[in-house]
Amino acid sequence: MATSSADAPATSPWIDKYLEHVRVERRLAARTVELYAIHLATLADLAAAAALPLERVSTAHVRRWMAQLHGAGREPRGIALVLSCWRSFYRWLGQQGQIPSNPVQDVHAPKAARPLPKALDVDDAVRLAELHDADADPWTEARDRALVELLYGCGLRVSELTGLDVHAGKESLGWVDLDGAEAHVLGKGGKRRSVPVGSKAMQALRAWLAVRSDCTGPVSGEAALFVGRSGQRLSSQSVWKQLRQRGVKAGVAAPVHPHMLRHSFASHVLQSSSDLRAVQELLGHANIATTQVYTRLDFQHLARAYDAAHPRARLKGEPRSGDAPAPAAKIRK
């Protein structure tokens, strides 16, 4: 397959006219015009090698050339950019009355593989959650332990975490029901969901609420569950910063961020339960295809998957806060 450099002259007058069109009439950036010239020179080379004028290129030709580009090592994203350029060129050529239809219209680049989200292994996640930072003041330590437990124990987005209030109210985006051991959050698209809160997270939350008001700023009128030293609602940026520092102190090699804990939550539940539908509901994904990035495992029951599988959930038989005590309940040490 022939290759072209950025300085290669176009082998078709139609390419020259099109490049003039995008430069003068569409006023595209110089770099974009340069890339168009490279992609269209490649098209001209391929057509010349097949002894075809550009006006007679068919969809079959384009598919074959796309396969050649892929076989030569071009990434799917790069092929998509090439096809987009060719598609625009042939659309313009059709507007000039030179072709009856666009041969690139129904040709698409190969799908790029979706990499698995970065997640911590169970040991790192638990080490992060159980870290006791002796250098931090007790107030900050209690808050940060609680937010880590909720992010990892409930799979919350950082916006859902910072949107939590102490009590449910008319204006509340979310809140934690301490009696029912459930977090009620407002997710993407205004979709509300409730997720169970494990016993370890409940312990951390109660410890945080016991000292929450001991901040330097006035907190009496602030509804937010998580606040900064000023007494105001904690920002997403502050959560990112605190998690990054906490991850370093816990000895976690990867830079820790809120969504990593959400990914860890999903991965660890799936590894133990194989319940894709459960994780879909817990994460609040509208489409299960979004959840399938984690695995292709079978479905089981939502509550059973959480209680039996999540490393920070209660053990089997251990009652939730508000439940009647079970006779054979096990106490987690």
Backbone hydrogen bonds, N-H to C=O, Kabsch-Sander energy under -0.5 kcal/mol:
donor,donor_aa,acceptor,acceptor_aa,energy
8,A,5,S,-1.3
15,I,12,S,-0.6
16,D,12,S,-1.6
17,K,13,P,-2.4
18,Y,14,W,-2.3
19,L,15,I,-2.7
20,E,16,D,-1.9
21,H,17,K,-2.0
22,V,18,Y,-2.6
23,R,19,L,-1.7
24,V,20,E,-2.7
25,E,20,E,-0.5
25,E,21,H,-1.4
26,R,21,H,-2.0
28,L,22,V,-2.7
33,V,29,A,-2.4
34,E,30,A,-2.2
35,L,31,R,-2.2
36,Y,32,T,-2.6
37,A,33,V,-2.3
38,I,34,E,-1.8
39,H,35,L,-2.7
40,L,36,Y,-2.7
41,A,37,A,-1.9
42,T,38,I,-1.9
43,L,39,H,-1.9
44,A,40,L,-2.5
45,D,41,A,-2.4
46,L,42,T,-2.4
47,A,43,L,-2.5
48,A,44,A,-2.4
49,A,45,D,-2.4
50,A,46,L,-1.2
51,A,48,A,-1.6
52,L,47,A,-3.0
56,R,53,P,-2.1
57,V,54,L,-1.2
62,V,58,S,-2.0
63,R,59,T,-2.5
64,R,60,A,-2.1
65,W,61,H,-2.6
66,M,62,V,-2.5
67,A,63,R,-2.1
68,Q,64,R,-1.8
69,L,65,W,-2.5
70,H,66,M,-2.3
71,G,67,A,-2.7
72,A,68,Q,-1.7
73,G,70,H,-1.6
74,R,69,L,-2.3
79,I,75,E,-2.4
80,A,76,P,-2.3
81,L,77,R,-1.7
82,V,78,G,-1.9
83,L,79,I,-2.8
84,S,80,A,-2.1
85,C,81,L,-1.9
86,W,82,V,-2.6
87,R,83,L,-3.0
88,S,84,S,-2.0
89,F,85,C,-2.3
90,Y,86,W,-2.6
91,R,87,R,-1.9
92,W,88,S,-2.2
93,L,89,F,-2.4
94,G,90,Y,-2.0
95,Q,91,R,-1.7
96,Q,92,W,-1.2
97,G,94,G,-1.7
98,Q,93,L,-2.1
105,Q,102,N,-1.1
107,V,104,V,-1.6
125,A,121,D,-2.5
126,V,122,V,-2.7
127,R,123,D,-2.4
128,L,124,D,-2.4
129,A,125,A,-2.2
130,E,126,V,-2.5
131,L,127,R,-0.6
131,L,128,L,-0.7
133,D,131,L,-0.6
134,A,132,H,-1.0
136,A,133,D,-0.9
141,E,137,D,-2.6
142,A,138,P,-2.3
143,R,139,W,-2.1
144,D,140,T,-2.8
145,R,141,E,-2.1
146,A,142,A,-1.7
147,L,143,R,-2.3
148,V,144,D,-2.0
149,E,145,R,-2.2
150,L,146,A,-2.0
151,L,147,L,-2.4
152,Y,148,V,-2.8
153,G,149,E,-2.5
154,C,150,L,-1.8
155,G,151,L,-1.0
156,L,150,L,-0.8
161,L,157,R,-2.2
162,T,158,V,-2.6
163,G,159,S,-1.0
164,L,161,L,-1.5
165,D,174,G,-2.6
166,V,223,A,-2.8
172,S,169,G,-1.2
173,L,163,G,-0.6
174,G,163,G,-0.8
175,W,184,H,-2.1
176,V,165,D,-0.8
177,D,175,W,-0.5
177,D,182,E,-3.3
178,L,176,V,-1.0
181,A,177,D,-1.4
182,E,177,D,-1.5
183,A,195,V,-2.9
184,H,175,W,-3.2
185,V,183,A,-0.6
185,V,193,R,-2.5
187,G,185,V,-0.6
187,G,191,K,-3.2
190,G,187,G,-1.2
191,K,188,K,-1.1
192,R,190,G,-0.6
193,R,185,V,-2.0
195,V,183,A,-2.4
197,V,181,A,-2.6
198,G,196,P,-0.5
200,K,312,R,-1.0
202,M,198,G,-2.3
203,Q,199,S,-2.3
204,A,200,K,-2.1
205,L,201,A,-2.5
206,R,202,M,-2.4
207,A,203,Q,-2.0
208,W,204,A,-2.0
209,L,205,L,-2.8
210,A,206,R,-1.4
211,V,207,A,-0.6
211,V,208,W,-1.3
212,R,208,W,-1.3
214,D,211,V,-2.3
215,C,213,S,-1.0
216,T,229,R,-0.7
217,G,229,R,-1.8
222,E,219,V,-1.1
223,A,221,G,-0.6
225,L,164,L,-2.6
226,F,164,L,-0.5
227,V,225,L,-0.6
228,G,232,Q,-2.5
231,G,228,G,-2.0
234,L,226,F,-2.7
239,V,235,S,-1.7
240,W,236,S,-2.4
241,K,237,Q,-2.3
242,Q,238,S,-2.7
243,L,239,V,-2.5
244,R,240,W,-2.3
245,Q,241,K,-2.1
246,R,242,Q,-2.4
247,G,243,L,-2.7
248,V,244,R,-1.7
249,K,245,Q,-2.1
250,A,246,R,-1.8
251,G,248,V,-1.2
252,V,247,G,-2.5
260,M,257,H,-0.9
261,L,257,H,-1.2
261,L,258,P,-0.5
262,R,258,P,-1.5
263,H,259,H,-2.6
264,S,260,M,-2.4
265,F,261,L,-2.5
266,A,262,R,-2.1
267,S,263,H,-2.8
268,H,264,S,-2.7
269,V,265,F,-2.0
270,L,266,A,-2.3
271,Q,267,S,-2.4
272,S,268,H,-1.2
273,S,269,V,-2.7
274,S,270,L,-1.7
276,L,274,S,-0.9
276,L,298,D,-1.2
279,V,275,D,-1.7
280,Q,276,L,-2.3
281,E,277,R,-2.2
282,L,278,A,-2.6
283,L,279,V,-2.6
284,G,280,Q,-1.3
285,H,280,Q,-1.9
290,T,287,N,-1.4
291,T,287,N,-0.7
292,Q,288,I,-1.7
293,V,290,T,-0.8
294,Y,291,T,-2.1
295,T,291,T,-0.6
305,A,301,H,-2.2
306,Y,302,L,-2.1
307,D,303,A,-2.6
308,A,304,R,-2.2
309,A,305,A,-1.7
310,H,306,Y,-1.8
313,A,310,H,-1.8
318,E,315,L,-2.2
323,D,320,R,-2.2
329,A,326,A,-1.5
332,R,330,K,-0.6
